[in-house]
Amino acid sequence: MLYWLKRLFFVFLFVQLISSCTTQDKKISRPRDPWAFRSVLDKQPRMLTLALDTACYAAYDLANCKLTKVWKGGVTLEGAAYTDKKNVQPVSWGTSYTDDPENSWKVLVNGKNDSFRIVNKGYRFVNNQVILNHQVILSSGDTIRIEELPEFVRNGNNDPGLSRTFTTHNVPGGVSVSIASRSKDFELPVNSSADLVTWFKQLPQQFPVASQGEYDHRGRYWMEKSDCFTCHEVDKKTVGPSFMEVAAKYGNLENPTINLIPKVKLGSTGIWGQSAMTPHPDLTDAEIREMLDYILSLKPDKKTAVAPAQQNFVLPMNYRPGFGAPLEHVHPSYNVQTIHDKNFRPRVGGLAFRPDGKLLVTTWDTVGGVYLLDSVTTGDTNKIKVKRIASGLAEPLGIEVVNGEVFVLQKHELTQLIDHDGDEIIDEYRAICNSWTVSADFHEFAFGLVYKDGYFYVSLSMAMRLMAHEKQRPDRGRVIKISKDGTYESLCYGLRTPNGIGLGPGNEVFVTDNQGEWVPANKLIHVKKNEYHGMRWGFLDTVNPVPEVALPAIYLPEDEIGNSPSEPILIKEGIFKGQMLHGDVTYGGIQRDFLEKIDGDYQGAVFRFSQGLEAGINRMVWGPDGALYIGGVGMVGGWSWKEKQFGLQRLSFNGDTAFDIVAIRAKPHGFEIELTLPLSDAVKIKPGEFLIQQWWYLPTADYGGPKKDLEQLKISSINISADRKRIYLELPGLKEKRVVYFRLPGDWYTTGRNYMWSSDAWYTLNKIPRQ
């Protein structure tokens, strides 16, 4: 009885604490919105930054449940999602209050050190304050829950301070938990609450460092990783010459790197004085060349002649949209409506519908937001209501609703979003899984989010700015399968930039991947356990022999039908039912994928489907009204369609069946082409009017890979079905493990002289069927 009275008393105290915070909330003014946000910070992943006051920022390393920094200043949100820059990530600016925060955890059991594990389980907001949730897992298996409420305070002398209120639950008898700095320990209360307040000296006003565009150069990034800035600065001489002086001295030479690479690698002295430059034998010539490219870019500008205006490239006469060239308009069977206005311009990271028909949209931007859109099925922006319900997420590139519960995929965490009080605003950001391996590399994205049979599926891209001596983190370039208890397992591996994961035929998981080093073309891949998909940079460079590369279901040739393929989605109704669609951020539009199984494995053809949309397509979801909701995204300067960055639209079937290709099916000696409508009796099919080629791809260490053994195939016979909707082409010389490209004649039409929408197709012929 006494035990329960104590518990009730402690609960009462905690409620009083929260209630007192409610009164204080009216006085709390945070310096930015969102004031609590996730990101890489100062080259550390899995950070939570709290803008508590204009005089106090605090940063927590959630991977280790540690307070890492308390400072006066702010954060410069640099990076791909924030300022369209690669190679860089957010950095703090200003002056730290202390270099010795209490962040070392210690557990004693009956006076002896225990081998425990501490994990962060997310955080929640109460009255404009944040409460961090930690769990200490003892060697006995007991779990202690710790809540930490940080807040900025001032004393009577107006000195700044940080108050950390700790509340513990489920502490067993004989157990004590402490948090310490180098100078002092603070023992947490046992199943109750207590404050740890640290006072600091007042600091003068702080000012941010000006953003520098050159940080976006890969050479600059690698120089930051090396020791270059120990002895050199950009614009002034220190131990060695400034980089601008080096650029001025060598920049006008015909090939300056020939002389400079040996100096960097072997070291040198006497050129700029008696100070010796340290040798760098571990740097490769390619890395030094990239660094020198940055340095030489700093040479003073000279007036140069103005180059003549570039002439527009004119396609040959037989190239036109859908016939050798990208489409220009929306598919004629669909109508498109834009469902956002000028006040809401999302760079869409994820889309999902709630059971009540409201659309959830995550944004890849400085807000890292989740927005709730009502009345989207009307397609009328005057009726659609937009409400921000969550923010401060780190590059949320996937969202899923499971039995009414909302889960979002951040760069480094799978998170459940919980509304405790029913106002639709998210109160708790509960960590489900945050243990896959990560670094601070900007390119380590986590893509998509699929839920199937009790598990989440996520695709993780590889780091793209490794030096020769660096290796990928173990989980990079993989599809992982996550259970609701946070455990996960790896499925396939060797992926580069798999920005798209979805469920396809048979409810099986498919993922798209981006062309790059050791990945000779973009791909649509059927995810299977333990299959390797080719990307080896910084991962399998030293493995001999290299594992066999699994064949994709469909190749998506670069610049022909893809550049940055994104989320695949199954078509559930209509003439293309059972096929898939996928978007593309850089090539733009939506492509269509026909899949068939040959000897138990998927292969098939990709077709152009639709263009005429407002941005490159990143995410798609079917709405309760049967319409397709599509979200666009873009990063100016390299990852966008026509420099477009924003997009949220609705595609709905208008009842018209366009004249198009339904499918191309492999046969033992050729292919069968199925059309949506019968070919007009007046059209004469002539073998010489087809263009059919085949080739295979050679993976290389360069970006993309060459087409090998490219050859044109000749049709030996043509048969057309009685209904004139199926055409069989016999093609001698077909080979397995080839891409077969088709361009049908450009003058085919159906009744009423309705011409074909698109005639191009790329079939990945992994296997030739036996029958």
N, C-alpha and C positions, 0 to 999 in steps of 0.2 A: 504493500500500500504506500509506504514511504517513497519507494522508487517511482511510482506513478505520480505522486504529488510533486516530486522533484522535476519529473519530465514536464508536467503541466506548467510548473513555475518557469522553466526555461523557455517553453513555447510562448508563455505570456511575455517574457522579457524580449524575445525575438520580435513578436508582434509590435511591442512598444517601440523597439528600434526602428522597424519599418514605418510605423506610424509617425515617429519623429522625423523620419526622412520625408514623409509626405508634406509636413509643414515646411521643411527645408527646401523642398522641390520648387516652391514658388520663388525662391531666391537664387536657385542654381541657374546659371547661364553658361551654356557650353559655347566654346569659340568657333565651332564649325559643325556642319551637317553633312554626313553623319559624324557624330563625335566619337563613336566606337567603331573601329573598322579593322578588317583583316587584310594582311598583305605580307609580301616579303618586305623587310625593313632593315636597312643597313646590312644587306647581304645575308640576312638570317630569315629562313622560311618559317611559316606558321606563327606569325606574330600578330598580336592584338594590340592596337594602339588606342589609347584613351585620351581624348582631348578634354581633360577635366576642367581646365581654366586657361585663360590667356597666359597665365603665369605658370602653368603646370601641365605637361604631357607625361604620360606613363606608358611604357611598352612592356608587354608580357610575352615571353616565349611559351606558347601553349603546349608545345611538344614536351617541355620539361617542367611546366607549371612554375615558371620562374619570372619574377619581376626583373627585367634586365636593365631598365633605364628610366630615370625620372629627370626631366629637364624643362628648362624654359626656352621656348622657341616654337617649333612646329615640324611639319613633314612636307617635303616636296614630293608630290605624287607623279613621279616620272615612270615611263614604261609604255608598253604596247597598248594596254587598255586605257591609259590615262592621257598620254601625249603623243601616241603613234610612234614612239621610239622603241627600237629593239635594243638589246644588250644592257639596258639599264632597268633599275627597279627603284621603288620609293626609298628616300633617304631622309633621316632626321636632320634638322639644323637647329643651332642654338647651343646653349651651355648646360651641361649636366649639373644637377644639384649634388650628386654623390657618385662615386665610382665603387661604392660598397653597399649595394642594397641587400636587404635580407632576402635571400633566395635559395639558400641551401637547406634542404629538408633532412631531418634526422628523426628516426623512430627508435625508442627504447622499449623493450619488453622485459619487465622485471629487472630493470636497470642495465640490460645488455643491448647492444646494437642489433637491430633486426634487418634482415635483407628484404626490403620492401620494394614495391613498385608504385609510382605515382603517375596518374593519368588525368588529363583534363577532359571533362565531359560537357564542355560548352559553358554557356553563360545565359543569364536572363536579366531582363530589365524590370525594375520596380521603381515607379515614381522618378523617372529620369536618372536613375542610378543603376549601375551594373553590378551583378553578383556573379562571380566566377565559381564554377563548380568543379572541385577536384575530388579524386578518389585515391586514397592510400590503400593499397592491397598488401596485406601483411603476408609473411611467409606461412602463417597458419591458414591462410585463405580468407580470413576476416577482412571486410572492407569498411574503411572509415570514410565517411563523407565530410568534406570540408567546404564551407562556403566562405568566399572572401569578397568583401565589399570595399573597394578602394575609393577614396574621396580626397579632394583638395581641401585643406583647412588653413586658417591663419590664427596665430595666437595674439595676445594683447599687444605685443610689439609689432604686429603686422608681419611677422616672419612667416614665410610660406612653409607648409608641411604636407605630408601625405599620411592620411589615416587609413589603416587597413583593418577592417573589422572581420575577425575570424569567428565562425560558428562551426562547431564540430558535432557530428552525429555518429552513433554506433561505435564509440571508443570503448574497447573491452577493458576490463579491470587489469591493472598492472601495466598499461600501455601509455606512453607519453609521446606526443608529437611536437617537434620544435622546428622553427625556421630561424636561420641564422645568417649573419654577415661575418666578415672576418673579425669584427670587434665585439659582437654581442650575440646572445641567443635569446629567442623569445619562445617560451613554451606555450603552446596553444591550450585553451581551456578544455576541460573534459566534458563533452556533451553540453556545452554552453557557449556563450559569446564573450569576446574580449577584444579590446582595441590595441593595435600597435601603431603608435604615432611617432613619426620621425620629422624633426624640425630641421629646416635648412636656412642658410644665409640668403639674404635677399640678393637678387641678381639684377643688373641693369637691363634695359630694353634690348631685345635680340632682333637680329635682322636676317632674313633668308639669304642664302648664297644665290647669285644669279644663275639661271639654268644655262648650260652650255651644250650647244647642239653637237659638238664633236664627241660627246660621250656616247653617241649612237654608233660610232664607228667600231667595227670589230677589232681593229688594231688597237684602238684606245682601250677597249675592254680588256684585251689580253695584256696590255702594258700595266693596267691596274692590277692584274693577277701576278705579274712578274715584279721585279724590284726597280723598274725604270724610274719611278717617281721618288725613289730614295735620293738620287743624285741629280735629277733633272726636274725642271718645271717647264710649263708650256711657254711662258713669256719672259722669264728672267733667269739669268745665270745664277746657279748656286754652286754645288760641287763641280758640276759639269756645265756645259753650255745649255742654253734654253733650246727647246725643240724648234722654236722659230728660227734661231740662229743656224741650227743644223739644216733646216729646210732652205734657208737663204743660200747657204754655202753649196749644197749639193743638188738643189732642186732643178737647176738648169742643165745638169749633165744629161747626156743621152740615155744612159742606163745606170743611175746611181746605185742601185741595189747590188750590182756586181762587186763594187768596192766596199759597200757598207755591211753586207751580210757577214763576211769574215771578221770584220772589226767587232761586230756585236757578239759573234759566236766565240771568238778567241780572245777578245779583250784588246785594248790598245792604249797607247799613251803618247803624248807629245804633240798631238794635233791641236788641242785646245789648252795646252799647259802641261804641267807635270803630273796632275792627278790621273791615276790609272782608271780605265773603265773595266769593271768586273767582267770576266768572261762568262758566257751563257751557253755552255756546251749542250745543255738539255733542250734548248729551243731548236725546233726544226727550221729549215730554210723557209718553208711556207709560212710559219708563224712569224719569223723575223720580217719576211717580205710584207706581210699584212701590217705589222707595226710600222715599218718604214713608209708604207703607203699613207698611213695616218700622219706621220711626222712630215712627210714631204707635201702633204695637202695644206700645211701651214705656211708655205712660202708666200711672200708678198704678192698681191695681185698685180698683173701688168695688163695694160690695155691690149686687147686682141681684136683682130678683125671680126666683124659680125658675120656669122655663117649664113648662107642663104636659107630661106624658109624651106622646111622639109615638105616634099610633095606627098600628098596622100597616095597611099598604095591602092591601085585599082586591081580588083580581082579579075581573073580571066572571065570571058563571057559565060563559060559553063558553070561558074561559081555564083551562087546566089543563096540567100538565107534558106537553110534547110537542105541545100544541095551543094555541100562542100563548104558552107560558111555558117556561122552561128545564126540562130533565129533572131528575129527582131521584135516579134509581137507575141501577145498572149495567145495560147492555144485556142483555136477557134471554137472548141467545144466548151470553153469556160469563160466566165465573166470575172473580172477582178475588181475589188473594192479596197481602197485604202482605209484602214480602221484606226488611224491615229491622226491627231491634228498637230498644228505647229507648236503647241505647248507640250507635247509628249512625242519626242523623237527618239525612239529606243534603238540602241545597238543590241540586237536581241541575242542573248546567250542561251535561253531555254524557253520552251512553251509547254504548258499543260493545262488541261481543263479540270476544274473541281466538279464534284457531282452535281452542284447547283447550276452548272452551265456557265460559271464565270471563268474567264481566262486568266491564267497566271503567266506573267512575262518577267524573265530575269534580264538584267542589262549588264553588258560588258563595258563598264565605264567607271568614272570616279565615284559614283554613288554605290555601285555594286548592289543594285536594288532588286526587289521583287514587287511587281505591280499587279493589282487586281483590277480586271476590266469587266464591267457589267454591260450587258446588252450588246455584245459584239455580234451576235447572230443577226441583228438588224442590218449590219453593215453601214449604219448611219452614224457618222461621227458626232452629230448633234445629240444623239441619244446615248452614246457610249460614255460611261463614267470611268475615270481612271483614279485609282487610289494606291498610293505607295504604302505597302504593309511591312516591308523589311528593307534593311539597308546595311551597308558596311561589309558586304560579302566580298571575298577575294575572287574576282573573275568567275562569277557563277555561270558555267557553261552547260548546265543541265538541270532539269527539274522534273519531278514525277509525283503524281498523287496516287497513293496506295490506300484503298479503303477509307478515303476521306482525309488521310494524313499526308502532309506535304513534306517532301524531301528535296533538298537542293544539293548540287555538286559544286563545291568550291574548288579552287586550284589545289588545295592540299587537304580537303576534308569532305566527307559525306555528312550532311547536317540535316537534322529534322527541325522544321520550323513549327512552333507551337503557339497558338493563341489561347491563353488561359482564361481571359475574361470575356471572350465573345465579341470583342469590338473589331475583329478582323486584323488588327495590328499584331504583329508577332512579338510575343513577350519573351520566348525562350528559343535560343539557338543551341540545340542539343547535339553534341558530337556523337555520331554513330560510328564512324571509322576515320581515324586520322593517323594511321600508323604505316601506310605505305611509304617507301623511301623517296625523299625529295632533296633537292638542293635549292640554291637561290637562282638558278638559271631561268631566264625569262620564258624560255620555250618549253618548260615542263608543265604543259597544260594538262588538265583533267577534263575529258570531253564527255558530253552526253549523259544520259542516265536512263537505264532500262530496268524495269522490274519484271521478273518472271519466276513463278513457282517459289516464292519466298526469298529470292535473292535479287540483289542489285548488280547490274553490269556496267562497268566503267572502262573507258580506254584512256591510257596514259601515254603522252608523247615523250620523245627523247629530248635531252638537252642538245642545243645546237651550237654552243660556243665553247666546246671543249678544246683544250690544248692537247698536244700529242701524248703527254704523260698522264692525262686525266681519263677516268673511266665513267661510264654511265652508272647512275645508281641502280641497284638490282631490279627494281620494279618498273623501270622506265621502258617504254615501247611495248607495253603489254595490255591485254584486256584482263581485268581482274573481276572476280565474282565475290561479292560482299554479302555476308549474312547480316541479319538485323542485330546480332550481338556484337558486330564490329569485326569479327574475324573475316579473313579473305584468303582467296587462293588465286594463283595465276593460271590463265588459260593459254592463249597463244602469245607469242613474243616476236621481237624483231620488227615492230612497227615503227614508223617514223613520226608522222603527225596524224594520228587517226581521229580526225575531227568529225566523227559521226558514227553512232552506234544505234541499231534499231532491230526490231523483230521482223523477220520476213516469212517466206513460205514455211509451213510446218511449225510456226512459232519459234523458229531457230534464230540465233543471234548473228547479225551481220555487222561489219564495220567497214568504213572507207578509210583509205590511207593516201597520203600525198607523196607524189614523186619527189625524189631527192637523192642523196648519196646512197648508193647500193640499192635504191628503189627506182628502177628504170622508167616506171610509168605509174600514174595513179591507179588505184585498185578498189574494187568491191570484193570483200573477203567474207567467206563463211567461216565463222569462228569455231575452231575445233581445238581440243585440248592438246597442248605440247607442240603445236605446229609453229614453225619458224618462217618469218615472212621477209627476211632479207636484209633489213637494216643492221649493219654491223659496226658502224662508226663508234669508237669508244666503248664497244660492247663485246664484239667477238673478234676484234682485230688480232688477238693472239691465240685464238682457238684454231687448232689444226687437227683434223680437217673441219672446215665450216659445215654446220648442219645443212642438210638438203632444204632448199627453199620451197615452201608449199606454193602451189599454183593458186592464183586468185580465181574467184568465180567469174569475174569480168575485169579485164584491163580497161582503163579509161585514158586513152592516149592524150598526152600533154598537148595543149593548144588546139587539139582537134575536137575533143568532147569533154575536156576537164582541165582544171588547174589546181583547185583547192576543194575537192569534193567534201560534202558535209553529210548531215544526217539522212540515212535511208529510212523509208517508211513504206509499209505494205499498203497496196491499193485494195480496198475491201469491197468495192462495188463497181459495176459497170463493165464495159467491154474489155478493160485491162485488169479485171479482178485477178488477184493472185500474183501480179507483178509488183515491182517496187518503184518508188521515185526516190531520187536523192538530189539535194541542192548542190550548189557550187558557189563559193564566196568570191573567187577571182574570175573564173570563166563566166559566171553568172547564170541565172535561170535555174530551171529544173530539168533533170534528165530522167529517162524511164529505163528500167532494167527488167528484161525478160530472162527468167531463169528456168532451166530444166536440169533434171538429174540424169547423168550418163554414168552407168556402172556405180551408182551410189554417191556420186559427187556432183556438186552444182557447177554449171557453166552456162553461158548465155550471151545475150546481146544487149548493148546499150543504144538507146535512141535519143535524139533531141526531143524534148517534150514541150517546153514553154520558155519564152523570154518575155520581154516587155514589162518586167517587174522593177520596183524602185531601187533595189540594191541587190548585192550578191546574197544568195540564200544560205542561211546558216541552220535554221531549225524549222521543222514542220510538225503539225499535229492535226488530226481530224477532229472537227467540232461535232457537238451533239446534233447539229443540223445537217451533217453530211458534207459540209464545206471543208476545204483544206485551208488551214491558217498557217501563214508562212512569215518567218521573221528574218530580216536582213541584218547584215553587220558589215563593217568595213573599217580598215585602218589606212588612212591616207598614206601613200608612199610605199605600197607593195603588197597589201593584202586586202584588196577590194575590187569590186567591179566598177570600172569607170569612175573611181574615186568616190563612189557612193558609200555612205556609212550607216544609214538608218533605214529601217523598213519594217512595216507590219501591215500585212494585207490578207485578204480573204478571196480564195478562188472557189467559185461555185459552178456546177455543171449547168449549162444553159439549154440542154435538151437536144442540141445539134451534134450529130456524129460526123467528125471531120474525116476526110479521106486520108488515111495514114496506114502505117505498117503496124499490125498487131504483134507479130512475133516472127522471128527467124529460127527455125529448128534444124538442128544437125541431123543428117541422114548418112547411111553408110557410104554413099558416093556423091554427096552434095548437100544441098540445103532446100528446105521448104519455106517459102515466104507467104505469110498470111496477111491479108489486107482487111481493113475495117469494112470496106464497101466493095462491091464487085467492080472490076475493071470494065470500062466501056467496051462493047463489042467492036467499036470503031478503032480501038487502039491495037496496033500490031506490035507484038513483042519481038525485038530484034536483039540477038546476042551481042552484037557489036556496040550497042548503046549502053551496056552495063560497064561499070568500072569495079573490078573485084581484085583485091590484092591480099597477100598474106606475108607475114613476117614474124620474127621472134625478137625478144628483147635481151640485150646483154647487160647485166648489172655491172656498174663500175663505181669507183670511188668518187667520180664526178657527179654533179647534179644531173639526175636523169640518166638514161642509157640509150645507146643507138639501136635503131632497127637493123636487124641482121637478116640476110638472105631475102630481102624484099623482092617479091616477084608478082607479076600480074597473071591472074588465072583466066583461062579461056573456057567458056561454056561449051560443052559438047552437045547438050540437048536441053530442051525446055518443054515442060508439060504444064498445062493449066487446067484446073478443075472445072467441072461443068458450071459451077456457080461463079466462076471467074474471080474467086476470092483467095485461091491458093495457087501458088506458082512454084513448081519444082525445077531447080537448076542442077544439072549434073556437072560436077567440076572435077575433072581429072587432076591429079597432082596435089590434092589436099594433104597436109601434114598435121600431125598432132603437135600440141604445145605451140600453137600459132595463134596470132590475132588475124582474123579475116575481115577485111573492110569491104562493105558494099555501098555503092552509090547506084541507085536505080535510075532509069531514064527520067529526064526532067519533064517530059510531056505527057505522062500518064494522067488520065482523068477518069472519073466515073460519070454516071448519068447526070445530065445537066451541066456537063463540062466543069465539074468540081475537081480542081487539080489537087495533087498530093500536097500535104502540109510539109512533110520532110521525107527525104529519101535515103538519108545516111544511116548506116548501122555498123557497129563494130562487134563482131562475134569472137569470143575467146574460146577457141577450139582446143580444150585440154585433151579431150579424147574423141575419137571418131566412133560413133555407135556401131555395133556389130549388126544390128537389125533395126 
